[in-house]
Amino acid sequence: MTYKIITDSTTDLSDAYMAAHDVVMLGLTVTLDETTYQTVGLDRLTSDVLLEKMAAGAKPVTSQINVGQFSETFKSVIHSGNDVLYLGFSSGLSGTYQSAEMAKQLVLDEIPSARITTVDTLAAASGEGYLVKEAVKLRDNGASLDEVVAAMQDLIPRLRSWVMADDLYHLARGGRISKTAATVGTLVNIKPIIDVDPEGQLRQVGKIRGKKKALKTLVTNTLTDFDPAYPHVMVGYSGEPDVAEEVKAELLQSNLITEVTLTPLGPTIATHTGTGTIAIFSIGRTQRL
């Protein structure tokens, strides 16, 4: 049976990409100034608007996709004659994946013959998007649902996510670093180096004084244990496209990398990072520790 890929707006892939590749995208929401905004569709909240309001003092809050949304989407896909393959936002960062699991069980209770496969990508932003794009390539080349899942099980532990946040306030507000560390770091121009651990949670793995040195560290870390079989790198950024272009140019100096895609961080992720975040996503040769 044919299958349809479903994912979240946290992939930071465009609506146009999703439509062109027949991928269903469900949106998390962002509440800003007591108004709740969608993160998909023509009337969605854009990152530029969000960051502008955050710079003026707004404190947005994100909400996960609920069980009802997943149930309705799963049933719609099943009734159209397709199996379901859901590639989800890291369970270490959101309850969205748990909502999908609950919806899966509810739908299977109602339609026991349905096939719903859920995969926790343990990733976010263009890291999750990277995995979705790989799944789409495999599907378009004739891979079965089981073959795509096997590929994801291989790639997920090898996905590298190297992040530098320029604005420490929002990381502290979200509990990613302590308020004391944020205050001290801002005063002395310390930039935290962050990655995603094997459980899909953010962790601080280093501190670098100065933005240029911190960005250089991201590039160096990316090239360490880089798998040349996956020469495509994705770079997410919030509010500073010129800095992202500089990082892209530096990455392309390596003969291991043939393509670098720049993607603005979507509003869900930007809520927790603020302006000035750079994140580099790639596939490593070994599983991350």
C-alpha positions as protocol buffer text, in pm:
chain_id: "A"
residue {
  index: 1
  type: MET
  ca { x: 0 y: 0 z: 0 }
}
residue {
  index: 2
  type: THR
  ca { x: 112 y: 357 z: -62 }
}
residue {
  index: 3
  type: TYR
  ca { x: 198 y: 576 z: 233 }
}
residue {
  index: 4
  type: LYS
  ca { x: 192 y: 944 z: 311 }
}
residue {
  index: 5
  type: ILE
  ca { x: 455 y: 1130 z: 510 }
}
residue {
  index: 6
  type: ILE
  ca { x: 328 y: 1359 z: 784 }
}
residue {
  index: 7
  type: THR
  ca { x: 544 y: 1598 z: 986 }
}
residue {
  index: 8
  type: ASP
  ca { x: 540 y: 1921 z: 1188 }
}
residue {
  index: 9
  type: SER
  ca { x: 596 y: 2289 z: 1114 }
}
residue {
  index: 10
  type: THR
  ca { x: 910 y: 2268 z: 1330 }
}
residue {
  index: 11
  type: THR
  ca { x: 1094 y: 2119 z: 1030 }
}
residue {
  index: 12
  type: ASP
  ca { x: 1127 y: 2477 z: 897 }
}
residue {
  index: 13
  type: LEU
  ca { x: 1054 y: 2345 z: 548 }
}
residue {
  index: 14
  type: SER
  ca { x: 838 y: 2572 z: 336 }
}
residue {
  index: 15
  type: ASP
  ca { x: 472 y: 2522 z: 253 }
}
residue {
  index: 16
  type: ALA
  ca { x: 579 y: 2513 z: -113 }
}
residue {
  index: 17
  type: TYR
  ca { x: 819 y: 2224 z: -47 }
}
residue {
  index: 18
  type: MET
  ca { x: 553 y: 2030 z: 139 }
}
residue {
  index: 19
  type: ALA
  ca { x: 299 y: 2080 z: -139 }
}
residue {
  index: 20
  type: ALA
  ca { x: 547 y: 1992 z: -414 }
}
residue {
  index: 21
  type: HIS
  ca { x: 648 y: 1670 z: -239 }
}
residue {
  index: 22
  type: ASP
  ca { x: 305 y: 1564 z: -111 }
}
residue {
  index: 23
  type: VAL
  ca { x: 397 y: 1589 z: 257 }
}
residue {
  index: 24
  type: VAL
  ca { x: 133 y: 1677 z: 516 }
}
residue {
  index: 25
  type: MET
  ca { x: 251 y: 1942 z: 762 }
}
residue {
  index: 26
  type: LEU
  ca { x: 76 y: 2005 z: 1092 }
}
residue {
  index: 27
  type: GLY
  ca { x: 143 y: 2330 z: 1273 }
}
residue {
  index: 28
  type: LEU
  ca { x: 228 y: 2409 z: 1630 }
}
residue {
  index: 29
  type: THR
  ca { x: 92 y: 2743 z: 1751 }
}
residue {
  index: 30
  type: VAL
  ca { x: 250 y: 3052 z: 1905 }
}
residue {
  index: 31
  type: THR
  ca { x: 62 y: 3279 z: 2146 }
}
residue {
  index: 32
  type: LEU
  ca { x: 176 y: 3639 z: 2130 }
}
residue {
  index: 33
  type: ASP
  ca { x: 12 y: 3933 z: 2308 }
}
residue {
  index: 34
  type: GLU
  ca { x: -285 y: 3710 z: 2398 }
}
residue {
  index: 35
  type: THR
  ca { x: -341 y: 3616 z: 2034 }
}
residue {
  index: 36
  type: THR
  ca { x: -275 y: 3261 z: 1912 }
}
residue {
  index: 37
  type: TYR
  ca { x: -113 y: 3231 z: 1570 }
}
residue {
  index: 38
  type: GLN
  ca { x: -75 y: 2939 z: 1333 }
}
residue {
  index: 39
  type: THR
  ca { x: 269 y: 2843 z: 1200 }
}
residue {
  index: 40
  type: VAL
  ca { x: 143 y: 2698 z: 870 }
}
residue {
  index: 41
  type: GLY
  ca { x: -73 y: 2840 z: 593 }
}
residue {
  index: 42
  type: LEU
  ca { x: -107 y: 3179 z: 428 }
}
residue {
  index: 43
  type: ASP
  ca { x: -203 y: 3359 z: 750 }
}
residue {
  index: 44
  type: ARG
  ca { x: 77 y: 3206 z: 957 }
}
residue {
  index: 45
  type: LEU
  ca { x: 297 y: 3404 z: 1192 }
}
residue {
  index: 46
  type: THR
  ca { x: 631 y: 3477 z: 1029 }
}
residue {
  index: 47
  type: SER
  ca { x: 962 y: 3468 z: 1211 }
}
residue {
  index: 48
  type: ASP
  ca { x: 1037 y: 3827 z: 1111 }
}
residue {
  index: 49
  type: VAL
  ca { x: 720 y: 3955 z: 1278 }
}
residue {
  index: 50
  type: LEU
  ca { x: 782 y: 3739 z: 1584 }
}
residue {
  index: 51
  type: LEU
  ca { x: 1142 y: 3855 z: 1628 }
}
residue {
  index: 52
  type: GLU
  ca { x: 1039 y: 4218 z: 1586 }
}
residue {
  index: 53
  type: LYS
  ca { x: 782 y: 4182 z: 1864 }
}
residue {
  index: 54
  type: MET
  ca { x: 1027 y: 3993 z: 2085 }
}
residue {
  index: 55
  type: ALA
  ca { x: 1280 y: 4275 z: 2042 }
}
residue {
  index: 56
  type: ALA
  ca { x: 1009 y: 4510 z: 2171 }
}
residue {
  index: 57
  type: GLY
  ca { x: 963 y: 4297 z: 2483 }
}
residue {
  index: 58
  type: ALA
  ca { x: 698 y: 4041 z: 2387 }
}
residue {
  index: 59
  type: LYS
  ca { x: 722 y: 3699 z: 2553 }
}
residue {
  index: 60
  type: PRO
  ca { x: 564 y: 3443 z: 2318 }
}
residue {
  index: 61
  type: VAL
  ca { x: 456 y: 3096 z: 2426 }
}
residue {
  index: 62
  type: THR
  ca { x: 438 y: 2788 z: 2203 }
}
residue {
  index: 63
  type: SER
  ca { x: 177 y: 2510 z: 2210 }
}
residue {
  index: 64
  type: GLN
  ca { x: 210 y: 2155 z: 2079 }
}
residue {
  index: 65
  type: ILE
  ca { x: -11 y: 1983 z: 1823 }
}
residue {
  index: 66
  type: ASN
  ca { x: -296 y: 1818 z: 2011 }
}
residue {
  index: 67
  type: VAL
  ca { x: -431 y: 1463 z: 1998 }
}
residue {
  index: 68
  type: GLY
  ca { x: -744 y: 1568 z: 1809 }
}
residue {
  index: 69
  type: GLN
  ca { x: -547 y: 1726 z: 1525 }
}
residue {
  index: 70
  type: PHE
  ca { x: -338 y: 1414 z: 1486 }
}
residue {
  index: 71
  type: SER
  ca { x: -640 y: 1182 z: 1500 }
}
residue {
  index: 72
  type: GLU
  ca { x: -826 y: 1375 z: 1231 }
}
residue {
  index: 73
  type: THR
  ca { x: -520 y: 1386 z: 1005 }
}
residue {
  index: 74
  type: PHE
  ca { x: -435 y: 1018 z: 1051 }
}
residue {
  index: 75
  type: LYS
  ca { x: -792 y: 913 z: 974 }
}
residue {
  index: 76
  type: SER
  ca { x: -809 y: 1138 z: 668 }
}
residue {
  index: 77
  type: VAL
  ca { x: -492 y: 981 z: 526 }
}
residue {
  index: 78
  type: ILE
  ca { x: -613 y: 628 z: 604 }
}
residue {
  index: 79
  type: HIS
  ca { x: -955 y: 688 z: 448 }
}
residue {
  index: 80
  type: SER
  ca { x: -778 y: 808 z: 132 }
}
residue {
  index: 81
  type: GLY
  ca { x: -620 y: 463 z: 102 }
}
residue {
  index: 82
  type: ASN
  ca { x: -273 y: 536 z: 240 }
}
residue {
  index: 83
  type: ASP
  ca { x: -64 y: 415 z: 530 }
}
residue {
  index: 84
  type: VAL
  ca { x: 76 y: 680 z: 765 }
}
residue {
  index: 85
  type: LEU
  ca { x: 441 y: 763 z: 831 }
}
residue {
  index: 86
  type: TYR
  ca { x: 474 y: 1040 z: 1088 }
}
residue {
  index: 87
  type: LEU
  ca { x: 818 y: 1195 z: 1141 }
}
residue {
  index: 88
  type: GLY
  ca { x: 790 y: 1398 z: 1459 }
}
residue {
  index: 89
  type: PHE
  ca { x: 947 y: 1685 z: 1650 }
}
residue {
  index: 90
  type: SER
  ca { x: 1184 y: 1562 z: 1922 }
}
residue {
  index: 91
  type: SER
  ca { x: 1009 y: 1415 z: 2226 }
}
residue {
  index: 92
  type: GLY
  ca { x: 1291 y: 1567 z: 2428 }
}
residue {
  index: 93
  type: LEU
  ca { x: 1175 y: 1919 z: 2339 }
}
residue {
  index: 94
  type: SER
  ca { x: 797 y: 1896 z: 2311 }
}
residue {
  index: 95
  type: GLY
  ca { x: 497 y: 1683 z: 2399 }
}
residue {
  index: 96
  type: THR
  ca { x: 393 y: 1681 z: 2033 }
}
residue {
  index: 97
  type: TYR
  ca { x: 530 y: 1332 z: 1968 }
}
residue {
  index: 98
  type: GLN
  ca { x: 343 y: 1194 z: 2270 }
}
residue {
  index: 99
  type: SER
  ca { x: 23 y: 1346 z: 2130 }
}
residue {
  index: 100
  type: ALA
  ca { x: 86 y: 1163 z: 1803 }
}
residue {
  index: 101
  type: GLU
  ca { x: 135 y: 835 z: 1990 }
}
residue {
  index: 102
  type: MET
  ca { x: -192 y: 883 z: 2179 }
}
residue {
  index: 103
  type: ALA
  ca { x: -374 y: 967 z: 1857 }
}
residue {
  index: 104
  type: LYS
  ca { x: -228 y: 660 z: 1689 }
}
residue {
  index: 105
  type: GLN
  ca { x: -373 y: 434 z: 1956 }
}
residue {
  index: 106
  type: LEU
  ca { x: -713 y: 602 z: 1939 }
}
residue {
  index: 107
  type: VAL
  ca { x: -727 y: 562 z: 1561 }
}
residue {
  index: 108
  type: LEU
  ca { x: -613 y: 199 z: 1575 }
}
residue {
  index: 109
  type: ASP
  ca { x: -885 y: 125 z: 1830 }
}
residue {
  index: 110
  type: GLU
  ca { x: -1135 y: 263 z: 1578 }
}
residue {
  index: 111
  type: ILE
  ca { x: -968 y: 125 z: 1262 }
}
residue {
  index: 112
  type: PRO
  ca { x: -769 y: -187 z: 1362 }
}
residue {
  index: 113
  type: SER
  ca { x: -658 y: -256 z: 1004 }
}
residue {
  index: 114
  type: ALA
  ca { x: -485 y: 82 z: 971 }
}
residue {
  index: 115
  type: ARG
  ca { x: -109 y: 110 z: 958 }
}
residue {
  index: 116
  type: ILE
  ca { x: 33 y: 411 z: 1140 }
}
residue {
  index: 117
  type: THR
  ca { x: 408 y: 432 z: 1193 }
}
residue {
  index: 118
  type: THR
  ca { x: 545 y: 707 z: 1416 }
}
residue {
  index: 119
  type: VAL
  ca { x: 913 y: 800 z: 1426 }
}
residue {
  index: 120
  type: ASP
  ca { x: 1062 y: 1030 z: 1689 }
}
residue {
  index: 121
  type: THR
  ca { x: 1329 y: 1222 z: 1499 }
}
residue {
  index: 122
  type: LEU
  ca { x: 1488 y: 1345 z: 1824 }
}
residue {
  index: 123
  type: ALA
  ca { x: 1553 y: 1661 z: 1624 }
}
residue {
  index: 124
  type: ALA
  ca { x: 1419 y: 2009 z: 1562 }
}
residue {
  index: 125
  type: ALA
  ca { x: 1428 y: 2288 z: 1305 }
}
residue {
  index: 126
  type: SER
  ca { x: 1627 y: 2204 z: 991 }
}
residue {
  index: 127
  type: GLY
  ca { x: 1765 y: 1895 z: 1165 }
}
residue {
  index: 128
  type: GLU
  ca { x: 1415 y: 1750 z: 1158 }
}
residue {
  index: 129
  type: GLY
  ca { x: 1376 y: 1899 z: 811 }
}
residue {
  index: 130
  type: TYR
  ca { x: 1693 y: 1724 z: 695 }
}
residue {
  index: 131
  type: LEU
  ca { x: 1549 y: 1387 z: 795 }
}
residue {
  index: 132
  type: VAL
  ca { x: 1215 y: 1460 z: 629 }
}
residue {
  index: 133
  type: LYS
  ca { x: 1392 y: 1553 z: 304 }
}
residue {
  index: 134
  type: GLU
  ca { x: 1591 y: 1229 z: 315 }
}
residue {
  index: 135
  type: ALA
  ca { x: 1269 y: 1034 z: 372 }
}
residue {
  index: 136
  type: VAL
  ca { x: 1106 y: 1209 z: 76 }
}
residue {
  index: 137
  type: LYS
  ca { x: 1404 y: 1126 z: -150 }
}
residue {
  index: 138
  type: LEU
  ca { x: 1383 y: 761 z: -54 }
}
residue {
  index: 139
  type: ARG
  ca { x: 1006 y: 747 z: -106 }
}
residue {
  index: 140
  type: ASP
  ca { x: 1035 y: 916 z: -445 }
}
residue {
  index: 141
  type: ASN
  ca { x: 1299 y: 660 z: -544 }
}
residue {
  index: 142
  type: GLY
  ca { x: 1059 y: 377 z: -468 }
}
residue {
  index: 143
  type: ALA
  ca { x: 1151 y: 287 z: -109 }
}
residue {
  index: 144
  type: SER
  ca { x: 885 y: 112 z: 95 }
}
residue {
  index: 145
  type: LEU
  ca { x: 762 y: 247 z: 426 }
}
residue {
  index: 146
  type: ASP
  ca { x: 972 y: -12 z: 609 }
}
residue {
  index: 147
  type: GLU
  ca { x: 1281 y: 86 z: 410 }
}
residue {
  index: 148
  type: VAL
  ca { x: 1233 y: 454 z: 493 }
}
residue {
  index: 149
  type: VAL
  ca { x: 1190 y: 374 z: 862 }
}
residue {
  index: 150
  type: ALA
  ca { x: 1509 y: 166 z: 858 }
}
residue {
  index: 151
  type: ALA
  ca { x: 1696 y: 456 z: 698 }
}
residue {
  index: 152
  type: MET
  ca { x: 1562 y: 696 z: 962 }
}
residue {
  index: 153
  type: GLN
  ca { x: 1673 y: 460 z: 1239 }
}
residue {
  index: 154
  type: ASP
  ca { x: 2023 y: 476 z: 1090 }
}
residue {
  index: 155
  type: LEU
  ca { x: 2032 y: 854 z: 1034 }
}
residue {
  index: 156
  type: ILE
  ca { x: 1863 y: 984 z: 1349 }
}
residue {
  index: 157
  type: PRO
  ca { x: 2145 y: 887 z: 1590 }
}
residue {
  index: 158
  type: ARG
  ca { x: 2402 y: 1028 z: 1344 }
}
residue {
  index: 159
  type: LEU
  ca { x: 2235 y: 1365 z: 1292 }
}
residue {
  index: 160
  type: ARG
  ca { x: 2455 y: 1646 z: 1419 }
}
residue {
  index: 161
  type: SER
  ca { x: 2301 y: 1970 z: 1549 }
}
residue {
  index: 162
  type: TRP
  ca { x: 2547 y: 2244 z: 1644 }
}
residue {
  index: 163
  type: VAL
  ca { x: 2390 y: 2564 z: 1775 }
}
residue {
  index: 164
  type: MET
  ca { x: 2511 y: 2907 z: 1886 }
}
residue {
  index: 165
  type: ALA
  ca { x: 2267 y: 3151 z: 2046 }
}
residue {
  index: 166
  type: ASP
  ca { x: 2351 y: 3521 z: 2046 }
}
residue {
  index: 167
  type: ASP
  ca { x: 2060 y: 3624 z: 2270 }
}
residue {
  index: 168
  type: LEU
  ca { x: 2093 y: 3435 z: 2600 }
}
residue {
  index: 169
  type: TYR
  ca { x: 1780 y: 3587 z: 2757 }
}
residue {
  index: 170
  type: HIS
  ca { x: 1536 y: 3363 z: 2574 }
}
residue {
  index: 171
  type: LEU
  ca { x: 1738 y: 3048 z: 2644 }
}
residue {
  index: 172
  type: ALA
  ca { x: 1721 y: 3137 z: 3012 }
}
residue {
  index: 173
  type: ARG
  ca { x: 1349 y: 3214 z: 2992 }
}
residue {
  index: 174
  type: GLY
  ca { x: 1293 y: 2868 z: 2848 }
}
residue {
  index: 175
  type: GLY
  ca { x: 1510 y: 2702 z: 3110 }
}
residue {
  index: 176
  type: ARG
  ca { x: 1786 y: 2601 z: 2865 }
}
residue {
  index: 177
  type: ILE
  ca { x: 2051 y: 2785 z: 3065 }
}
residue {
  index: 178
  type: SER
  ca { x: 2039 y: 2950 z: 3408 }
}
residue {
  index: 179
  type: LYS
  ca { x: 1948 y: 3317 z: 3442 }
}
residue {
  index: 180
  type: THR
  ca { x: 2281 y: 3378 z: 3613 }
}
residue {
  index: 181
  type: ALA
  ca { x: 2470 y: 3220 z: 3323 }
}
residue {
  index: 182
  type: ALA
  ca { x: 2271 y: 3432 z: 3079 }
}
residue {
  index: 183
  type: THR
  ca { x: 2348 y: 3754 z: 3266 }
}
residue {
  index: 184
  type: VAL
  ca { x: 2719 y: 3679 z: 3305 }
}
residue {
  index: 185
  type: GLY
  ca { x: 2749 y: 3550 z: 2949 }
}
residue {
  index: 186
  type: THR
  ca { x: 2593 y: 3865 z: 2807 }
}
residue {
  index: 187
  type: LEU
  ca { x: 2823 y: 4090 z: 3008 }
}
residue {
  index: 188
  type: VAL
  ca { x: 3145 y: 3917 z: 2899 }
}
residue {
  index: 189
  type: ASN
  ca { x: 3034 y: 3822 z: 2545 }
}
residue {
  index: 190
  type: ILE
  ca { x: 3025 y: 3448 z: 2616 }
}
residue {
  index: 191
  type: LYS
  ca { x: 2839 y: 3239 z: 2358 }
}
residue {
  index: 192
  type: PRO
  ca { x: 2714 y: 2894 z: 2460 }
}
residue {
  index: 193
  type: ILE
  ca { x: 2775 y: 2607 z: 2219 }
}
residue {
  index: 194
  type: ILE
  ca { x: 2473 y: 2378 z: 2222 }
}
residue {
  index: 195
  type: ASP
  ca { x: 2400 y: 2040 z: 2067 }
}
residue {
  index: 196
  type: VAL
  ca { x: 2121 y: 1783 z: 2082 }
}
residue {
  index: 197
  type: ASP
  ca { x: 2191 y: 1480 z: 2299 }
}
residue {
  index: 198
  type: PRO
  ca { x: 2091 y: 1118 z: 2217 }
}
residue {
  index: 199
  type: GLU
  ca { x: 1757 y: 1173 z: 2396 }
}
residue {
  index: 200
  type: GLY
  ca { x: 1673 y: 1468 z: 2174 }
}
residue {
  index: 201
  type: GLN
  ca { x: 1729 y: 1734 z: 2439 }
}
residue {
  index: 202
  type: LEU
  ca { x: 1937 y: 2050 z: 2413 }
}
residue {
  index: 203
  type: ARG
  ca { x: 2256 y: 2058 z: 2616 }
}
residue {
  index: 204
  type: GLN
  ca { x: 2532 y: 2312 z: 2657 }
}
residue {
  index: 205
  type: VAL
  ca { x: 2865 y: 2156 z: 2560 }
}
residue {
  index: 206
  type: GLY
  ca { x: 3091 y: 2459 z: 2557 }
}
residue {
  index: 207
  type: LYS
  ca { x: 3137 y: 2832 z: 2608 }
}
residue {
  index: 208
  type: ILE
  ca { x: 3327 y: 3052 z: 2365 }
}
residue {
  index: 209
  type: ARG
  ca { x: 3411 y: 3419 z: 2410 }
}
residue {
  index: 210
  type: GLY
  ca { x: 3320 y: 3615 z: 2099 }
}
residue {
  index: 211
  type: LYS
  ca { x: 3071 y: 3545 z: 1825 }
}
residue {
  index: 212
  type: LYS
  ca { x: 3320 y: 3488 z: 1544 }
}
residue {
  index: 213
  type: LYS
  ca { x: 3510 y: 3227 z: 1744 }
}
residue {
  index: 214
  type: ALA
  ca { x: 3183 y: 3060 z: 1841 }
}
residue {
  index: 215
  type: LEU
  ca { x: 3073 y: 3036 z: 1477 }
}
residue {
  index: 216
  type: LYS
  ca { x: 3413 y: 2895 z: 1383 }
}
residue {
  index: 217
  type: THR
  ca { x: 3364 y: 2631 z: 1651 }
}
residue {
  index: 218
  type: LEU
  ca { x: 3029 y: 2530 z: 1498 }
}
residue {
  index: 219
  type: VAL
  ca { x: 3194 y: 2481 z: 1159 }
}
residue {
  index: 220
  type: THR
  ca { x: 3486 y: 2287 z: 1308 }
}
residue {
  index: 221
  type: ASN
  ca { x: 3252 y: 2062 z: 1505 }
}
residue {
  index: 222
  type: THR
  ca { x: 3043 y: 1998 z: 1194 }
}
residue {
  index: 223
  type: LEU
  ca { x: 3345 y: 1886 z: 994 }
}
residue {
  index: 224
  type: THR
  ca { x: 3460 y: 1654 z: 1272 }
}
residue {
  index: 225
  type: ASP
  ca { x: 3329 y: 1301 z: 1201 }
}
residue {
  index: 226
  type: PHE
  ca { x: 3142 y: 1433 z: 893 }
}
residue {
  index: 227
  type: ASP
  ca { x: 2995 y: 1163 z: 668 }
}
residue {
  index: 228
  type: PRO
  ca { x: 3086 y: 1247 z: 304 }
}
residue {
  index: 229
  type: ALA
  ca { x: 2806 y: 1018 z: 186 }
}
residue {
  index: 230
  type: TYR
  ca { x: 2573 y: 1301 z: 293 }
}
residue {
  index: 231
  type: PRO
  ca { x: 2750 y: 1612 z: 155 }
}
residue {
  index: 232
  type: HIS
  ca { x: 2446 y: 1835 z: 205 }
}
residue {
  index: 233
  type: VAL
  ca { x: 2443 y: 2064 z: 512 }
}
residue {
  index: 234
  type: MET
  ca { x: 2152 y: 2273 z: 637 }
}
residue {
  index: 235
  type: VAL
  ca { x: 2198 y: 2598 z: 829 }
}
residue {
  index: 236
  type: GLY
  ca { x: 1918 y: 2752 z: 1033 }
}
residue {
  index: 237
  type: TYR
  ca { x: 1931 y: 3116 z: 1137 }
}
residue {
  index: 238
  type: SER
  ca { x: 1717 y: 3374 z: 1315 }
}
residue {
  index: 239
  type: GLY
  ca { x: 1723 y: 3732 z: 1197 }
}
residue {
  index: 240
  type: GLU
  ca { x: 2078 y: 3750 z: 1059 }
}
residue {
  index: 241
  type: PRO
  ca { x: 2090 y: 3619 z: 701 }
}
residue {
  index: 242
  type: ASP
  ca { x: 2426 y: 3788 z: 640 }
}
residue {
  index: 243
  type: VAL
  ca { x: 2586 y: 3587 z: 921 }
}
residue {
  index: 244
  type: ALA
  ca { x: 2429 y: 3269 z: 781 }
}
residue {
  index: 245
  type: GLU
  ca { x: 2583 y: 3349 z: 442 }
}
residue {
  index: 246
  type: GLU
  ca { x: 2925 y: 3382 z: 605 }
}
residue {
  index: 247
  type: VAL
  ca { x: 2884 y: 3043 z: 773 }
}
residue {
  index: 248
  type: LYS
  ca { x: 2774 y: 2892 z: 442 }
}
residue {
  index: 249
  type: ALA
  ca { x: 3083 y: 3027 z: 267 }
}
residue {
  index: 250
  type: GLU
  ca { x: 3309 y: 2883 z: 534 }
}
residue {
  index: 251
  type: LEU
  ca { x: 3142 y: 2542 z: 519 }
}
residue {
  index: 252
  type: LEU
  ca { x: 3180 y: 2531 z: 141 }
}
residue {
  index: 253
  type: GLN
  ca { x: 3555 y: 2571 z: 176 }
}
residue {
  index: 254
  type: SER
  ca { x: 3559 y: 2205 z: 279 }
}
residue {
  index: 255
  type: ASN
  ca { x: 3577 y: 1959 z: -10 }
}
residue {
  index: 256
  type: LEU
  ca { x: 3347 y: 1729 z: 189 }
}
residue {
  index: 257
  type: ILE
  ca { x: 3048 y: 1961 z: 149 }
}
residue {
  index: 258
  type: THR
  ca { x: 2883 y: 2018 z: -188 }
}
residue {
  index: 259
  type: GLU
  ca { x: 2564 y: 2200 z: -88 }
}
residue {
  index: 260
  type: VAL
  ca { x: 2454 y: 2425 z: 198 }
}
residue {
  index: 261
  type: THR
  ca { x: 2089 y: 2523 z: 237 }
}
residue {
  index: 262
  type: LEU
  ca { x: 2003 y: 2830 z: 445 }
}
residue {
  index: 263
  type: THR
  ca { x: 1667 y: 2825 z: 622 }
}
residue {
  index: 264
  type: PRO
  ca { x: 1520 y: 3081 z: 863 }
}
residue {
  index: 265
  type: LEU
  ca { x: 1429 y: 2930 z: 1199 }
}
residue {
  index: 266
  type: GLY
  ca { x: 1051 y: 2909 z: 1221 }
}
residue {
  index: 267
  type: PRO
  ca { x: 852 y: 3091 z: 1489 }
}
residue {
  index: 268
  type: THR
  ca { x: 823 y: 2788 z: 1718 }
}
residue {
  index: 269
  type: ILE
  ca { x: 1199 y: 2752 z: 1753 }
}
residue {
  index: 270
  type: ALA
  ca { x: 1273 y: 3126 z: 1732 }
}
residue {
  index: 271
  type: THR
  ca { x: 1047 y: 3178 z: 2034 }
}
residue {
  index: 272
  type: HIS
  ca { x: 1309 y: 2997 z: 2242 }
}
residue {
  index: 273
  type: THR
  ca { x: 1622 y: 3142 z: 2078 }
}
residue {
  index: 274
  type: GLY
  ca { x: 1554 y: 3503 z: 1986 }
}
residue {
  index: 275
  type: THR
  ca { x: 1757 y: 3686 z: 1723 }
}
residue {
  index: 276
  type: GLY
  ca { x: 2110 y: 3586 z: 1629 }
}
residue {
  index: 277
  type: THR
  ca { x: 2098 y: 3208 z: 1652 }
}
residue {
  index: 278
  type: ILE
  ca { x: 2290 y: 2994 z: 1403 }
}
residue {
  index: 279
  type: ALA
  ca { x: 2242 y: 2617 z: 1385 }
}
residue {
  index: 280
  type: ILE
  ca { x: 2428 y: 2375 z: 1156 }
}
residue {
  index: 281
  type: PHE
  ca { x: 2279 y: 2032 z: 1076 }
}
residue {
  index: 282
  type: SER
  ca { x: 2464 y: 1743 z: 912 }
}
residue {
  index: 283
  type: ILE
  ca { x: 2512 y: 1366 z: 922 }
}
residue {
  index: 284
  type: GLY
  ca { x: 2810 y: 1223 z: 1108 }
}
residue {
  index: 285
  type: ARG
  ca { x: 2985 y: 892 z: 1052 }
}
residue {
  index: 286
  type: THR
  ca { x: 2914 y: 767 z: 1403 }
}
residue {
  index: 287
  type: GLN
  ca { x: 2627 y: 793 z: 1647 }
}
residue {
  index: 288
  type: ARG
  ca { x: 2630 y: 1101 z: 1867 }
}
residue {
  index: 289
  type: LEU
  ca { x: 2714 y: 1052 z: 2233 }
}
